[in-house]
Structures are given as C-alpha cells and as structure tokens.
C-alpha cells in the first residue's frame, strides 16, 4: 500500500516516502504502518520468528525477490553502492550511565552478548573535527542499487571485522547470484585500497567512485581514466 501511495503522489525516493508517512500518521495507518499499541510484544514475536527460521530460507526469498525486480527493470544494477552501519549490542558496557570497569577492554567480551566485538564509530560534529567513539556490537554491511535504493545483499558481522575485507566477497556473491551490468561503484574512503581498486577496474570492469583516503599516501599502480575513477 505504501508503494502504491508513493507512485500516486508521486514521491521520487523511498526516503521521501518514509518522511511523508511520518508527517502523515493517518496515511501511515491506512498503509498498516502505524506503530502498534504494544511495540515490545511485536519485537519479541519477530525476534522469535527469526530465531526459529533458518537463514537459508530467507536468503532464497531475497534472491528470488531481487531477481524478479531485475526482470521487471526496477533494479538496473548499473550503479551500486556499498556501506555499513553500526549495531550496538544491548549490553551494560554500551550504557555510559552504568559503572563498568575496563568498559572498552577488547580482551573482555561482555557477558550479555559473547558474540559481539569492540568497534569504532567516527563522528564529524564540525568540519575537520573528528570524534571517535567505541562500542560493543556488530556492523551491518549492505550493497544496494543506487538508483532504486533497493538492497541486493547484506551481511552482519562482529564490529571488529574490517569493512574493506568484505568488499570483494560481497561483490563476488553479487556477480554469482545476478546478471547485472555493473558500471560504477560508490563507497566511502574505507574502501580506497589498492586491491579493491584493482578488483573494481580489472575484474568487475567498472569505475570506482570512492572517497579518497588521505592516509593512503602510496601512489596507486592502478590507472584511472579521466572520465571516471577515484573522487
């Protein structure tokens, strides 16, 4: 219903749809997207469903849905974007109001979630002013079609797993699962590495539109064309 409303209005992006529905709760209610009276019960029920459902079943559904969207020309796959976001574990170490000794000691995993790991969140409250925060948890890594804003694949790993190390495995998975004409890849400076540039240009035959990493001072051996490349 929300997608029908989006196309009737029309709203150009899913982000605009989300903002519109927040500003219009009566319309959100008609789309069955109004918050439930007992949200905690709904979260617990959904968590139970995920826990009891093999992830392989959900991956089969994801592949079929994405393939159908490709066939319907809703996902073109010309321009893909990769990014990640932090997922904070629900442990007392992340609550700064609690008194915890050695709160961010990476050798002492929180008892509340032994699978989580120590990660870093970097904020820029002001231009050229960096603020670093530590957290216990995970990171969700997503590759999406930049034009439709629809995800193609995702994975969640402990927060200490480097984002750049997942670049090649995720894009290799995309190539194996879907036949899409990748022409360009968007990413932030964490992906500005020589082996990633080589993979994009020489293996994917695409253009890398990556933010330049100032810490990488070594001159790149990968040749970039004037019409497209590192920005």
Biotite code that builds the C-alpha atoms (Angstrom):
import biotite.structure as struc

atoms = struc.array([
    struc.Atom([0.000, 0.000, 0.000], chain_id="A", res_id=1, res_name="UNK", atom_name="CA", element="C"),
    struc.Atom([2.834, 2.380, 0.826], chain_id="A", res_id=2, res_name="UNK", atom_name="CA", element="C"),
    struc.Atom([4.455, 1.777, -2.564], chain_id="A", res_id=3, res_name="UNK", atom_name="CA", element="C"),
    struc.Atom([1.140, 2.428, -4.346], chain_id="A", res_id=4, res_name="UNK", atom_name="CA", element="C"),
    struc.Atom([0.817, 5.679, -2.374], chain_id="A", res_id=5, res_name="UNK", atom_name="CA", element="C"),
    struc.Atom([4.423, 6.587, -3.276], chain_id="A", res_id=6, res_name="UNK", atom_name="CA", element="C"),
    struc.Atom([3.707, 6.202, -7.002], chain_id="A", res_id=7, res_name="UNK", atom_name="CA", element="C"),
    struc.Atom([0.357, 8.014, -6.881], chain_id="A", res_id=8, res_name="UNK", atom_name="CA", element="C"),
    struc.Atom([1.650, 11.082, -5.079], chain_id="A", res_id=9, res_name="UNK", atom_name="CA", element="C"),
    struc.Atom([4.343, 10.791, -6.697], chain_id="A", res_id=10, res_name="UNK", atom_name="CA", element="C"),
    struc.Atom([7.341, 10.658, -4.367], chain_id="A", res_id=11, res_name="UNK", atom_name="CA", element="C"),
    struc.Atom([10.762, 10.242, -6.011], chain_id="A", res_id=12, res_name="UNK", atom_name="CA", element="C"),
    struc.Atom([12.541, 8.123, -3.374], chain_id="A", res_id=13, res_name="UNK", atom_name="CA", element="C"),
    struc.Atom([11.845, 5.692, -0.545], chain_id="A", res_id=14, res_name="UNK", atom_name="CA", element="C"),
    struc.Atom([13.368, 8.245, 1.833], chain_id="A", res_id=15, res_name="UNK", atom_name="CA", element="C"),
    struc.Atom([10.735, 10.804, 0.758], chain_id="A", res_id=16, res_name="UNK", atom_name="CA", element="C"),
    struc.Atom([8.060, 8.153, 1.327], chain_id="A", res_id=17, res_name="UNK", atom_name="CA", element="C"),
    struc.Atom([9.328, 7.481, 4.861], chain_id="A", res_id=18, res_name="UNK", atom_name="CA", element="C"),
    struc.Atom([9.357, 11.208, 5.701], chain_id="A", res_id=19, res_name="UNK", atom_name="CA", element="C"),
    struc.Atom([5.885, 11.677, 4.246], chain_id="A", res_id=20, res_name="UNK", atom_name="CA", element="C"),
    struc.Atom([4.392, 8.824, 6.254], chain_id="A", res_id=21, res_name="UNK", atom_name="CA", element="C"),
    struc.Atom([5.964, 10.126, 9.476], chain_id="A", res_id=22, res_name="UNK", atom_name="CA", element="C"),
    struc.Atom([4.399, 13.545, 8.788], chain_id="A", res_id=23, res_name="UNK", atom_name="CA", element="C"),
    struc.Atom([1.042, 11.951, 7.881], chain_id="A", res_id=24, res_name="UNK", atom_name="CA", element="C"),
    struc.Atom([0.165, 9.366, 10.558], chain_id="A", res_id=25, res_name="UNK", atom_name="CA", element="C"),
    struc.Atom([-3.363, 8.938, 9.179], chain_id="A", res_id=26, res_name="UNK", atom_name="CA", element="C"),
    struc.Atom([-1.908, 7.812, 5.833], chain_id="A", res_id=27, res_name="UNK", atom_name="CA", element="C"),
    struc.Atom([0.580, 5.575, 7.634], chain_id="A", res_id=28, res_name="UNK", atom_name="CA", element="C"),
    struc.Atom([-2.380, 3.983, 9.432], chain_id="A", res_id=29, res_name="UNK", atom_name="CA", element="C"),
    struc.Atom([-4.097, 3.247, 6.099], chain_id="A", res_id=30, res_name="UNK", atom_name="CA", element="C"),
    struc.Atom([-0.855, 1.582, 4.945], chain_id="A", res_id=31, res_name="UNK", atom_name="CA", element="C"),
    struc.Atom([-0.801, -0.584, 8.096], chain_id="A", res_id=32, res_name="UNK", atom_name="CA", element="C"),
    struc.Atom([2.461, 1.098, 9.131], chain_id="A", res_id=33, res_name="UNK", atom_name="CA", element="C"),
    struc.Atom([1.272, 2.841, 12.281], chain_id="A", res_id=34, res_name="UNK", atom_name="CA", element="C"),
    struc.Atom([3.180, 1.827, 15.436], chain_id="A", res_id=35, res_name="UNK", atom_name="CA", element="C"),
    struc.Atom([1.381, -0.937, 17.358], chain_id="A", res_id=36, res_name="UNK", atom_name="CA", element="C"),
    struc.Atom([-0.039, -0.348, 20.819], chain_id="A", res_id=37, res_name="UNK", atom_name="CA", element="C"),
    struc.Atom([2.449, -2.845, 22.272], chain_id="A", res_id=38, res_name="UNK", atom_name="CA", element="C"),
    struc.Atom([5.643, -2.490, 20.171], chain_id="A", res_id=39, res_name="UNK", atom_name="CA", element="C"),
    struc.Atom([7.731, -4.599, 22.573], chain_id="A", res_id=40, res_name="UNK", atom_name="CA", element="C"),
    struc.Atom([5.469, -7.617, 22.078], chain_id="A", res_id=41, res_name="UNK", atom_name="CA", element="C"),
    struc.Atom([5.803, -7.220, 18.300], chain_id="A", res_id=42, res_name="UNK", atom_name="CA", element="C"),
    struc.Atom([9.608, -7.049, 18.529], chain_id="A", res_id=43, res_name="UNK", atom_name="CA", element="C"),
    struc.Atom([9.719, -10.175, 20.690], chain_id="A", res_id=44, res_name="UNK", atom_name="CA", element="C"),
    struc.Atom([7.410, -12.042, 18.295], chain_id="A", res_id=45, res_name="UNK", atom_name="CA", element="C"),
    struc.Atom([9.511, -11.059, 15.280], chain_id="A", res_id=46, res_name="UNK", atom_name="CA", element="C"),
    struc.Atom([12.737, -11.985, 17.084], chain_id="A", res_id=47, res_name="UNK", atom_name="CA", element="C"),
    struc.Atom([11.255, -15.390, 17.877], chain_id="A", res_id=48, res_name="UNK", atom_name="CA", element="C"),
    struc.Atom([10.296, -15.834, 14.203], chain_id="A", res_id=49, res_name="UNK", atom_name="CA", element="C"),
    struc.Atom([13.847, -15.010, 13.052], chain_id="A", res_id=50, res_name="UNK", atom_name="CA", element="C"),
    struc.Atom([15.360, -17.301, 15.658], chain_id="A", res_id=51, res_name="UNK", atom_name="CA", element="C"),
    struc.Atom([13.164, -20.239, 14.595], chain_id="A", res_id=52, res_name="UNK", atom_name="CA", element="C"),
    struc.Atom([13.536, -19.693, 10.829], chain_id="A", res_id=53, res_name="UNK", atom_name="CA", element="C"),
    struc.Atom([16.664, -20.988, 9.060], chain_id="A", res_id=54, res_name="UNK", atom_name="CA", element="C"),
    struc.Atom([18.512, -18.082, 7.455], chain_id="A", res_id=55, res_name="UNK", atom_name="CA", element="C"),
    struc.Atom([18.912, -20.127, 4.260], chain_id="A", res_id=56, res_name="UNK", atom_name="CA", element="C"),
    struc.Atom([15.139, -19.846, 3.709], chain_id="A", res_id=57, res_name="UNK", atom_name="CA", element="C"),
    struc.Atom([15.309, -16.059, 3.976], chain_id="A", res_id=58, res_name="UNK", atom_name="CA", element="C"),
    struc.Atom([18.259, -15.936, 1.556], chain_id="A", res_id=59, res_name="UNK", atom_name="CA", element="C"),
    struc.Atom([16.266, -17.919, -1.037], chain_id="A", res_id=60, res_name="UNK", atom_name="CA", element="C"),
    struc.Atom([13.434, -15.397, -0.737], chain_id="A", res_id=61, res_name="UNK", atom_name="CA", element="C"),
    struc.Atom([15.891, -12.483, -1.056], chain_id="A", res_id=62, res_name="UNK", atom_name="CA", element="C"),
    struc.Atom([17.443, -13.907, -4.243], chain_id="A", res_id=63, res_name="UNK", atom_name="CA", element="C"),
    struc.Atom([14.045, -14.548, -5.842], chain_id="A", res_id=64, res_name="UNK", atom_name="CA", element="C"),
    struc.Atom([12.752, -11.068, -4.991], chain_id="A", res_id=65, res_name="UNK", atom_name="CA", element="C"),
    struc.Atom([15.874, -9.325, -6.315], chain_id="A", res_id=66, res_name="UNK", atom_name="CA", element="C"),
    struc.Atom([15.856, -11.446, -9.488], chain_id="A", res_id=67, res_name="UNK", atom_name="CA", element="C"),
    struc.Atom([12.215, -10.568, -10.105], chain_id="A", res_id=68, res_name="UNK", atom_name="CA", element="C"),
    struc.Atom([12.936, -6.865, -9.583], chain_id="A", res_id=69, res_name="UNK", atom_name="CA", element="C"),
    struc.Atom([15.796, -7.120, -12.099], chain_id="A", res_id=70, res_name="UNK", atom_name="CA", element="C"),
    struc.Atom([13.490, -8.795, -14.646], chain_id="A", res_id=71, res_name="UNK", atom_name="CA", element="C"),
    struc.Atom([10.898, -6.050, -14.088], chain_id="A", res_id=72, res_name="UNK", atom_name="CA", element="C"),
    struc.Atom([13.642, -3.446, -14.719], chain_id="A", res_id=73, res_name="UNK", atom_name="CA", element="C"),
    struc.Atom([13.161, -1.937, -11.265], chain_id="A", res_id=74, res_name="UNK", atom_name="CA", element="C"),
    struc.Atom([16.760, -2.789, -10.367], chain_id="A", res_id=75, res_name="UNK", atom_name="CA", element="C"),
    struc.Atom([19.091, -1.886, -13.231], chain_id="A", res_id=76, res_name="UNK", atom_name="CA", element="C"),
    struc.Atom([22.361, -2.625, -11.443], chain_id="A", res_id=77, res_name="UNK", atom_name="CA", element="C"),
    struc.Atom([24.408, -0.032, -13.346], chain_id="A", res_id=78, res_name="UNK", atom_name="CA", element="C"),
    struc.Atom([25.454, 1.871, -10.226], chain_id="A", res_id=79, res_name="UNK", atom_name="CA", element="C"),
    struc.Atom([25.889, 0.028, -6.938], chain_id="A", res_id=80, res_name="UNK", atom_name="CA", element="C"),
    struc.Atom([26.671, 1.480, -3.509], chain_id="A", res_id=81, res_name="UNK", atom_name="CA", element="C"),
    struc.Atom([28.291, -0.228, -0.542], chain_id="A", res_id=82, res_name="UNK", atom_name="CA", element="C"),
    struc.Atom([28.148, 0.962, 3.050], chain_id="A", res_id=83, res_name="UNK", atom_name="CA", element="C"),
    struc.Atom([27.843, -0.283, 6.614], chain_id="A", res_id=84, res_name="UNK", atom_name="CA", element="C"),
    struc.Atom([26.233, 0.868, 9.840], chain_id="A", res_id=85, res_name="UNK", atom_name="CA", element="C"),
    struc.Atom([26.943, 0.035, 13.493], chain_id="A", res_id=86, res_name="UNK", atom_name="CA", element="C"),
    struc.Atom([24.571, -2.161, 15.505], chain_id="A", res_id=87, res_name="UNK", atom_name="CA", element="C"),
    struc.Atom([25.090, -1.638, 19.225], chain_id="A", res_id=88, res_name="UNK", atom_name="CA", element="C"),
    struc.Atom([24.673, -4.725, 21.376], chain_id="A", res_id=89, res_name="UNK", atom_name="CA", element="C"),
    struc.Atom([22.271, -4.458, 24.315], chain_id="A", res_id=90, res_name="UNK", atom_name="CA", element="C"),
    struc.Atom([24.951, -4.773, 26.985], chain_id="A", res_id=91, res_name="UNK", atom_name="CA", element="C"),
    struc.Atom([25.684, -2.644, 30.036], chain_id="A", res_id=92, res_name="UNK", atom_name="CA", element="C"),
    struc.Atom([29.121, -1.749, 28.656], chain_id="A", res_id=93, res_name="UNK", atom_name="CA", element="C"),
    struc.Atom([27.419, 0.407, 25.997], chain_id="A", res_id=94, res_name="UNK", atom_name="CA", element="C"),
    struc.Atom([25.381, 2.278, 28.609], chain_id="A", res_id=95, res_name="UNK", atom_name="CA", element="C"),
    struc.Atom([27.624, 5.115, 29.776], chain_id="A", res_id=96, res_name="UNK", atom_name="CA", element="C"),
    struc.Atom([25.362, 5.669, 32.802], chain_id="A", res_id=97, res_name="UNK", atom_name="CA", element="C"),
    struc.Atom([26.443, 2.344, 34.288], chain_id="A", res_id=98, res_name="UNK", atom_name="CA", element="C"),
    struc.Atom([29.638, 1.819, 36.275], chain_id="A", res_id=99, res_name="UNK", atom_name="CA", element="C"),
    struc.Atom([31.777, -0.752, 34.447], chain_id="A", res_id=100, res_name="UNK", atom_name="CA", element="C"),
    struc.Atom([35.462, -1.417, 34.978], chain_id="A", res_id=101, res_name="UNK", atom_name="CA", element="C"),
    struc.Atom([37.531, -1.560, 31.787], chain_id="A", res_id=102, res_name="UNK", atom_name="CA", element="C"),
    struc.Atom([34.402, -0.770, 29.759], chain_id="A", res_id=103, res_name="UNK", atom_name="CA", element="C"),
    struc.Atom([36.093, -0.949, 26.360], chain_id="A", res_id=104, res_name="UNK", atom_name="CA", element="C"),
    struc.Atom([38.785, -3.546, 27.005], chain_id="A", res_id=105, res_name="UNK", atom_name="CA", element="C"),
    struc.Atom([38.685, -5.621, 23.813], chain_id="A", res_id=106, res_name="UNK", atom_name="CA", element="C"),
    struc.Atom([40.027, -8.703, 25.593], chain_id="A", res_id=107, res_name="UNK", atom_name="CA", element="C"),
    struc.Atom([36.987, -8.840, 27.900], chain_id="A", res_id=108, res_name="UNK", atom_name="CA", element="C"),
    struc.Atom([33.869, -9.708, 25.902], chain_id="A", res_id=109, res_name="UNK", atom_name="CA", element="C"),
    struc.Atom([30.581, -8.631, 27.542], chain_id="A", res_id=110, res_name="UNK", atom_name="CA", element="C"),
    struc.Atom([28.747, -11.488, 29.253], chain_id="A", res_id=111, res_name="UNK", atom_name="CA", element="C"),
    struc.Atom([25.432, -10.155, 27.952], chain_id="A", res_id=112, res_name="UNK", atom_name="CA", element="C"),
    struc.Atom([26.429, -10.852, 24.338], chain_id="A", res_id=113, res_name="UNK", atom_name="CA", element="C"),
    struc.Atom([29.549, -13.027, 23.974], chain_id="A", res_id=114, res_name="UNK", atom_name="CA", element="C"),
    struc.Atom([29.397, -12.876, 20.146], chain_id="A", res_id=115, res_name="UNK", atom_name="CA", element="C"),
    struc.Atom([29.731, -9.083, 19.898], chain_id="A", res_id=116, res_name="UNK", atom_name="CA", element="C"),
    struc.Atom([33.080, -7.366, 19.462], chain_id="A", res_id=117, res_name="UNK", atom_name="CA", element="C"),
    struc.Atom([34.579, -3.917, 20.036], chain_id="A", res_id=118, res_name="UNK", atom_name="CA", element="C"),
    struc.Atom([34.116, -1.440, 17.200], chain_id="A", res_id=119, res_name="UNK", atom_name="CA", element="C"),
    struc.Atom([34.574, 2.240, 16.427], chain_id="A", res_id=120, res_name="UNK", atom_name="CA", element="C"),
    struc.Atom([32.110, 4.942, 15.368], chain_id="A", res_id=121, res_name="UNK", atom_name="CA", element="C"),
    struc.Atom([33.592, 8.109, 13.889], chain_id="A", res_id=122, res_name="UNK", atom_name="CA", element="C"),
    struc.Atom([31.584, 11.346, 14.006], chain_id="A", res_id=123, res_name="UNK", atom_name="CA", element="C"),
    struc.Atom([32.346, 14.718, 12.442], chain_id="A", res_id=124, res_name="UNK", atom_name="CA", element="C"),
    struc.Atom([30.439, 17.207, 14.663], chain_id="A", res_id=125, res_name="UNK", atom_name="CA", element="C"),
    struc.Atom([32.189, 20.097, 12.888], chain_id="A", res_id=126, res_name="UNK", atom_name="CA", element="C"),
    struc.Atom([34.174, 20.356, 9.627], chain_id="A", res_id=127, res_name="UNK", atom_name="CA", element="C"),
    struc.Atom([37.642, 18.790, 10.014], chain_id="A", res_id=128, res_name="UNK", atom_name="CA", element="C"),
    struc.Atom([36.836, 17.869, 13.635], chain_id="A", res_id=129, res_name="UNK", atom_name="CA", element="C"),
    struc.Atom([36.780, 14.113, 14.226], chain_id="A", res_id=130, res_name="UNK", atom_name="CA", element="C"),
    struc.Atom([35.193, 12.420, 17.233], chain_id="A", res_id=131, res_name="UNK", atom_name="CA", element="C"),
    struc.Atom([35.903, 8.727, 17.891], chain_id="A", res_id=132, res_name="UNK", atom_name="CA", element="C"),
    struc.Atom([33.605, 6.550, 19.987], chain_id="A", res_id=133, res_name="UNK", atom_name="CA", element="C"),
    struc.Atom([33.951, 2.902, 20.939], chain_id="A", res_id=134, res_name="UNK", atom_name="CA", element="C"),
    struc.Atom([31.062, 0.437, 21.162], chain_id="A", res_id=135, res_name="UNK", atom_name="CA", element="C"),
    struc.Atom([30.362, -3.256, 21.610], chain_id="A", res_id=136, res_name="UNK", atom_name="CA", element="C"),
    struc.Atom([28.313, -4.809, 18.838], chain_id="A", res_id=137, res_name="UNK", atom_name="CA", element="C"),
    struc.Atom([28.172, -5.558, 15.147], chain_id="A", res_id=138, res_name="UNK", atom_name="CA", element="C"),
    struc.Atom([28.169, -3.873, 11.734], chain_id="A", res_id=139, res_name="UNK", atom_name="CA", element="C"),
    struc.Atom([25.616, -4.451, 9.005], chain_id="A", res_id=140, res_name="UNK", atom_name="CA", element="C"),
    struc.Atom([27.169, -4.346, 5.514], chain_id="A", res_id=141, res_name="UNK", atom_name="CA", element="C"),
    struc.Atom([24.864, -3.660, 2.552], chain_id="A", res_id=142, res_name="UNK", atom_name="CA", element="C"),
    struc.Atom([25.221, -3.446, -1.226], chain_id="A", res_id=143, res_name="UNK", atom_name="CA", element="C"),
    struc.Atom([22.321, -1.597, -2.825], chain_id="A", res_id=144, res_name="UNK", atom_name="CA", element="C"),
    struc.Atom([21.245, -0.395, -6.236], chain_id="A", res_id=145, res_name="UNK", atom_name="CA", element="C"),
    struc.Atom([21.989, 3.339, -6.009], chain_id="A", res_id=146, res_name="UNK", atom_name="CA", element="C"),
    struc.Atom([19.151, 4.442, -8.313], chain_id="A", res_id=147, res_name="UNK", atom_name="CA", element="C"),
    struc.Atom([16.272, 2.402, -6.884], chain_id="A", res_id=148, res_name="UNK", atom_name="CA", element="C"),
    struc.Atom([17.664, 2.433, -3.304], chain_id="A", res_id=149, res_name="UNK", atom_name="CA", element="C"),
    struc.Atom([16.882, -1.303, -3.068], chain_id="A", res_id=150, res_name="UNK", atom_name="CA", element="C"),
    struc.Atom([19.343, -3.687, -1.379], chain_id="A", res_id=151, res_name="UNK", atom_name="CA", element="C"),
    struc.Atom([20.832, -6.605, -3.305], chain_id="A", res_id=152, res_name="UNK", atom_name="CA", element="C"),
    struc.Atom([22.626, -8.331, -0.456], chain_id="A", res_id=153, res_name="UNK", atom_name="CA", element="C"),
    struc.Atom([23.724, -7.748, 3.118], chain_id="A", res_id=154, res_name="UNK", atom_name="CA", element="C"),
    struc.Atom([25.611, -9.402, 5.934], chain_id="A", res_id=155, res_name="UNK", atom_name="CA", element="C"),
    struc.Atom([26.062, -8.682, 9.626], chain_id="A", res_id=156, res_name="UNK", atom_name="CA", element="C"),
    struc.Atom([29.446, -9.330, 11.218], chain_id="A", res_id=157, res_name="UNK", atom_name="CA", element="C"),
    struc.Atom([31.087, -8.530, 14.556], chain_id="A", res_id=158, res_name="UNK", atom_name="CA", element="C"),
    struc.Atom([32.146, -4.890, 14.809], chain_id="A", res_id=159, res_name="UNK", atom_name="CA", element="C"),
    struc.Atom([35.866, -5.687, 14.677], chain_id="A", res_id=160, res_name="UNK", atom_name="CA", element="C"),
    struc.Atom([35.623, -7.109, 11.131], chain_id="A", res_id=161, res_name="UNK", atom_name="CA", element="C"),
    struc.Atom([37.051, -4.511, 8.734], chain_id="A", res_id=162, res_name="UNK", atom_name="CA", element="C"),
    struc.Atom([34.595, -3.173, 6.160], chain_id="A", res_id=163, res_name="UNK", atom_name="CA", element="C"),
    struc.Atom([37.181, -3.267, 3.377], chain_id="A", res_id=164, res_name="UNK", atom_name="CA", element="C"),
    struc.Atom([37.783, -7.019, 3.911], chain_id="A", res_id=165, res_name="UNK", atom_name="CA", element="C"),
    struc.Atom([34.155, -7.767, 2.979], chain_id="A", res_id=166, res_name="UNK", atom_name="CA", element="C"),
    struc.Atom([34.188, -5.767, -0.271], chain_id="A", res_id=167, res_name="UNK", atom_name="CA", element="C"),
    struc.Atom([35.445, -8.494, -2.615], chain_id="A", res_id=168, res_name="UNK", atom_name="CA", element="C"),
    struc.Atom([33.436, -11.372, -1.051], chain_id="A", res_id=169, res_name="UNK", atom_name="CA", element="C"),
    struc.Atom([30.175, -9.384, -1.231], chain_id="A", res_id=170, res_name="UNK", atom_name="CA", element="C"),
    struc.Atom([30.649, -8.244, -4.827], chain_id="A", res_id=171, res_name="UNK", atom_name="CA", element="C"),
    struc.Atom([31.764, -11.730, -5.854], chain_id="A", res_id=172, res_name="UNK", atom_name="CA", element="C"),
    struc.Atom([28.500, -13.004, -4.372], chain_id="A", res_id=173, res_name="UNK", atom_name="CA", element="C"),
    struc.Atom([26.551, -10.387, -6.348], chain_id="A", res_id=174, res_name="UNK", atom_name="CA", element="C"),
    struc.Atom([28.190, -11.485, -9.603], chain_id="A", res_id=175, res_name="UNK", atom_name="CA", element="C"),
    struc.Atom([27.438, -15.138, -8.881], chain_id="A", res_id=176, res_name="UNK", atom_name="CA", element="C"),
    struc.Atom([23.784, -14.565, -7.970], chain_id="A", res_id=177, res_name="UNK", atom_name="CA", element="C"),
    struc.Atom([22.694, -11.934, -10.504], chain_id="A", res_id=178, res_name="UNK", atom_name="CA", element="C"),
    struc.Atom([23.492, -10.994, -14.075], chain_id="A", res_id=179, res_name="UNK", atom_name="CA", element="C"),
    struc.Atom([23.627, -7.198, -13.862], chain_id="A", res_id=180, res_name="UNK", atom_name="CA", element="C"),
    struc.Atom([25.734, -4.719, -15.897], chain_id="A", res_id=181, res_name="UNK", atom_name="CA", element="C"),
    struc.Atom([27.789, -3.062, -13.132], chain_id="A", res_id=182, res_name="UNK", atom_name="CA", element="C"),
    struc.Atom([29.277, 0.181, -14.491], chain_id="A", res_id=183, res_name="UNK", atom_name="CA", element="C"),
    struc.Atom([30.172, 2.080, -11.317], chain_id="A", res_id=184, res_name="UNK", atom_name="CA", element="C"),
    struc.Atom([30.568, 1.532, -7.593], chain_id="A", res_id=185, res_name="UNK", atom_name="CA", element="C"),
    struc.Atom([30.075, 4.135, -4.869], chain_id="A", res_id=186, res_name="UNK", atom_name="CA", element="C"),
    struc.Atom([31.787, 3.911, -1.494], chain_id="A", res_id=187, res_name="UNK", atom_name="CA", element="C"),
    struc.Atom([33.432, 5.955, 1.219], chain_id="A", res_id=188, res_name="UNK", atom_name="CA", element="C"),
    struc.Atom([37.149, 6.269, 1.952], chain_id="A", res_id=189, res_name="UNK", atom_name="CA", element="C"),
    struc.Atom([37.349, 2.989, 3.908], chain_id="A", res_id=190, res_name="UNK", atom_name="CA", element="C"),
    struc.Atom([37.263, 1.195, 0.527], chain_id="A", res_id=191, res_name="UNK", atom_name="CA", element="C"),
    struc.Atom([40.081, 3.252, -1.001], chain_id="A", res_id=192, res_name="UNK", atom_name="CA", element="C"),
    struc.Atom([42.637, 0.429, -1.124], chain_id="A", res_id=193, res_name="UNK", atom_name="CA", element="C"),
    struc.Atom([44.834, -0.767, -3.975], chain_id="A", res_id=194, res_name="UNK", atom_name="CA", element="C"),
    struc.Atom([43.458, -4.320, -4.059], chain_id="A", res_id=195, res_name="UNK", atom_name="CA", element="C"),
    struc.Atom([39.875, -3.000, -4.115], chain_id="A", res_id=196, res_name="UNK", atom_name="CA", element="C"),
    struc.Atom([40.643, -0.593, -6.985], chain_id="A", res_id=197, res_name="UNK", atom_name="CA", element="C"),
    struc.Atom([42.261, -3.443, -8.910], chain_id="A", res_id=198, res_name="UNK", atom_name="CA", element="C"),
    struc.Atom([39.219, -5.663, -8.300], chain_id="A", res_id=199, res_name="UNK", atom_name="CA", element="C"),
    struc.Atom([36.729, -2.992, -9.451], chain_id="A", res_id=200, res_name="UNK", atom_name="CA", element="C"),
    struc.Atom([38.624, -1.969, -12.592], chain_id="A", res_id=201, res_name="UNK", atom_name="CA", element="C"),
    struc.Atom([40.166, -5.235, -13.778], chain_id="A", res_id=202, res_name="UNK", atom_name="CA", element="C"),
    struc.Atom([37.672, -7.845, -12.542], chain_id="A", res_id=203, res_name="UNK", atom_name="CA", element="C"),
    struc.Atom([34.311, -6.061, -12.389], chain_id="A", res_id=204, res_name="UNK", atom_name="CA", element="C"),
    struc.Atom([35.221, -3.837, -15.387], chain_id="A", res_id=205, res_name="UNK", atom_name="CA", element="C"),
    struc.Atom([33.571, -0.905, -13.599], chain_id="A", res_id=206, res_name="UNK", atom_name="CA", element="C"),
    struc.Atom([34.545, 2.587, -12.450], chain_id="A", res_id=207, res_name="UNK", atom_name="CA", element="C"),
    struc.Atom([35.336, 3.225, -8.770], chain_id="A", res_id=208, res_name="UNK", atom_name="CA", element="C"),
    struc.Atom([33.679, 6.318, -7.335], chain_id="A", res_id=209, res_name="UNK", atom_name="CA", element="C"),
    struc.Atom([35.337, 6.191, -3.904], chain_id="A", res_id=210, res_name="UNK", atom_name="CA", element="C"),
    struc.Atom([36.176, 8.969, -1.492], chain_id="A", res_id=211, res_name="UNK", atom_name="CA", element="C"),
    struc.Atom([39.933, 9.404, -1.359], chain_id="A", res_id=212, res_name="UNK", atom_name="CA", element="C"),
    struc.Atom([41.637, 8.130, 1.781], chain_id="A", res_id=213, res_name="UNK", atom_name="CA", element="C"),
    struc.Atom([44.286, 10.695, 2.822], chain_id="A", res_id=214, res_name="UNK", atom_name="CA", element="C"),
    struc.Atom([46.122, 8.067, 4.887], chain_id="A", res_id=215, res_name="UNK", atom_name="CA", element="C"),
    struc.Atom([46.921, 6.081, 1.754], chain_id="A", res_id=216, res_name="UNK", atom_name="CA", element="C"),
    struc.Atom([49.992, 8.022, 0.647], chain_id="A", res_id=217, res_name="UNK", atom_name="CA", element="C"),
    struc.Atom([51.422, 5.350, -1.653], chain_id="A", res_id=218, res_name="UNK", atom_name="CA", element="C"),
    struc.Atom([50.879, 6.169, -5.319], chain_id="A", res_id=219, res_name="UNK", atom_name="CA", element="C"),
    struc.Atom([48.349, 3.885, -6.957], chain_id="A", res_id=220, res_name="UNK", atom_name="CA", element="C"),
    struc.Atom([49.560, 1.469, -9.606], chain_id="A", res_id=221, res_name="UNK", atom_name="CA", element="C"),
    struc.Atom([46.015, 1.204, -10.961], chain_id="A", res_id=222, res_name="UNK", atom_name="CA", element="C"),
    struc.Atom([45.378, 3.526, -13.893], chain_id="A", res_id=223, res_name="UNK", atom_name="CA", element="C"),
    struc.Atom([42.169, 5.532, -13.735], chain_id="A", res_id=224, res_name="UNK", atom_name="CA", element="C"),
    struc.Atom([40.529, 7.129, -16.757], chain_id="A", res_id=225, res_name="UNK", atom_name="CA", element="C"),
    struc.Atom([39.808, 10.869, -16.909], chain_id="A", res_id=226, res_name="UNK", atom_name="CA", element="C"),
    struc.Atom([36.100, 10.289, -17.472], chain_id="A", res_id=227, res_name="UNK", atom_name="CA", element="C"),
    struc.Atom([35.646, 8.193, -14.337], chain_id="A", res_id=228, res_name="UNK", atom_name="CA", element="C"),
    struc.Atom([37.515, 6.979, -11.330], chain_id="A", res_id=229, res_name="UNK", atom_name="CA", element="C"),
    struc.Atom([38.538, 7.890, -7.853], chain_id="A", res_id=230, res_name="UNK", atom_name="CA", element="C"),
    struc.Atom([36.844, 11.043, -6.497], chain_id="A", res_id=231, res_name="UNK", atom_name="CA", element="C"),
])
